[in-house]
């Protein structure tokens, strides 16, 4: 037999990526398949469940095109989180589209359910704010639409699941007992009691979700069903690890203990770090389970809804490609223009689902370079907002570990270091979520030890802050002023800049 391989599948919002990793930890093959989305109404974002599965099959085939599938000894799956769908418990066929994590169709429902008592119930038990981004409101909408009397779901004929649940169902060929969910993904649903790591009866009652429709919760290393029909991987190959994509990226950074904080830059952004005490998480941050290997590892997290998506939207607006937009931004100066990308509300640390996107500081002198630069700057500003919350929660973050496609842009990462006033360490690994779940799968089957994973050379580039304190305070004051214009109930979770900077921002909606 040839050297054993770990196959890692990273099912993301816009594509599915696949890596083959050898026993030395080296990536020896890659595959990728695109995945589209539809926007049938304003604020709605759907994906086709069968197309999503086909993207997984295509990525696996591309990755193993020149490899023997029999060399795969274990499979790891990382997935986009919070998205939700329904499928038939008897036929296994999807009954609904995938309701994306980006989707905002439940804003009005959220408003109807919202009250001080409801917000306290959800926050206290789930560790998450009551917000349409999470899965519970999507699950409620799906059942209201496809099973309004809950008869089929109470009878177990309808299955609710997140993307990991759907992939496990399809990858196993719909085996009995394959309706499972990994605990870290379950912690993003708002239906999990975060302390007990079990479905919470009070939350199920509040959202009107029958327990019989939900998957069984398992640790990040399973037990999961083995694969059937994942060509060219032989039937019976074990699925050894499952993690949410941001959780897997944190694992790939080697952040196995509290202290390091990472930011994953993608369509949106996730900033996450393990915490010693779950009750120490500051307002504006979420409490989540990063992974469970023997026991749950808790993390504080901030979710930013629009990062790379902001660049794509602005590029379309200006009639240029994303690369052309970035070139405009790198060579330009915002000249006081700010873009707050609240296209689907604001995520952490503000959590305002009714916020709208806003351009601030427009003058007759503002043009395409200024708008491009404002879009570019919105990404590190949003990360800086949540690092302020991390500083209050776990103490000052000494260094930020960064991953994701946008980190390849040196100008963006230098600006991030400047706005944070601390180093930013960017990994060289392009597919960090896939690599992280490969590490956990290899650990699960004994290919590596945790000590071995700690010693891996992760390489990368380090960006040191170079901006003056005055310029930093000016940039941050302008941004925070713009933020206040979009919030339904203006608030300032971070201390105001200490320097006396004149407020020159004017906002246009």
Steps between C-alpha positions, in 0.01 A plus 500: 500500500619852421545764772171577678310816412251716683230644274366836620182650356426869564147583388480881487254765389632547146697179439592160633873439544675170558851413618696176517749516789777243551635365829768772508223763501574615144223584254563281197181557298219754475160521339231766482149541364296821491160540665242761409225668696168661417331810635130451424394806700680791666682367806444134408801279422446137393721217381396178332558203730563252218735741323688541827548123522606481136766763570636272772515203263672710231759639744582150629540365146723792401717456810550127450518502119863381509484317833371163609187550708589186692789690662250717690486374858270766642289796395449836670218741417497875563188693410331837473303552818148613598348416160197271531283273286227234520499154346265204491581244767382212280632587154795717608414759237511873586164662564635854504789704371790566732422820689839670508662644809488831311121486465286768666146379427436447872561860607129567554452167680793585723336833581174330595677258734728762652446614857734555794407158641546330162839660445614396846379142447680463167821675606528325836432148377653503152779756545377679187296818444152467356582570134389373156853385413474193720317180410203496738295767324576338164380168641183666626436657159559169321258313724241779481525473120525125443346350816286771661318264739827321585332161447768356272791642696364370832466157338864510386400501132671835438862562585651837579870540456796731461749446217707247694184297568405507132849399385518216752161379382601507132856375547374197691242411239219580746591224744280449802631702792675745267290799613768656719649843562845589632480685831685812381254540215214433741626785717427740209131408476371687812330174597789355700543551872858625487590376848347154469581451127149358449185621328321735737128438560438866580661617175321231297171615649574867440584444131233226457744235377405134570796306637410202278603697190847582630820298457683321778791700645846341486855622583727640230666160462174310476392229482392587146371266228744364244478609136300330226500636147775761539688393187793427474526448877418139589174433682557452872773764531441673835403863545729580793441871566246775435536869586347832406730681257605775740560247777717293266704809409567568869614139541731531199668802658600273788288703744429204727496710819361843596712797390533513120222668303448448128303680232377314194435733206253372242153595382458617857752479783524300818722604790544225757712399798468240776403623846579366847160590648189506281336763723783748427381575145429870451184656359499495121685167480351154464578198713548189292647150520808495281535120510458207733775242542414336828339819628375825341754776432321834534578804289399863469411598147397805302323458167534769231246462224673672209872499422591359159133545408549877542777504241291299253196727549704818460677363192162428339378847597801667337503271196845355564640162600588429860871510412454839334313625805781390731755673275294821519481466878871435549598810302225725638406699807148486639510879563254461784260259325382202706296201383312306770402171328181427695344331198335235718511687830803532725658206676743509793551696711192705409235235418245719325309308232314814385812700418546602135815554299622860496755716318629786714714804430407546134605825333517615138865393509415140583527253216565138426839486677351640821204260499734210421727599787204532739386146412856374550531671839166365626647152537780577751282758679238235575766263631639782716151550648486141620860488622403788730235266644754216529733731691226556755412132512831313521752780551695681230554280195872511433496373140232419244534184290340550159389264225278497193529625143513876575808450722705459183474876457793656686346849500185373670695314768728799562192718548361240739817513711492880493138526616553239772837638613632146536662236275300296250637157416372367166529132427634374167236224487224589254242241610526524877155363587568187298846469654362536853241226460767281334713545813210399724413199282863385505508547876178299533638197313843513665697630201624793712511600865403838640866560588594434139239748378633763740846479342389548137671788321209720393717768331341825396563877490490743790378858462604752765298818569651811344220760516532792739272516803339819367421348159369182661268696727380711206415192293326326789301809604372548146402134474320493837309814405386328181397192698278708725307622196386150398403355837135486599604576858843670488751359746875499548633164621860621486650801681507813287843607367694699758630763257291809425401436138241725332191314379486567127298198386171565326292204389293445186258210478 
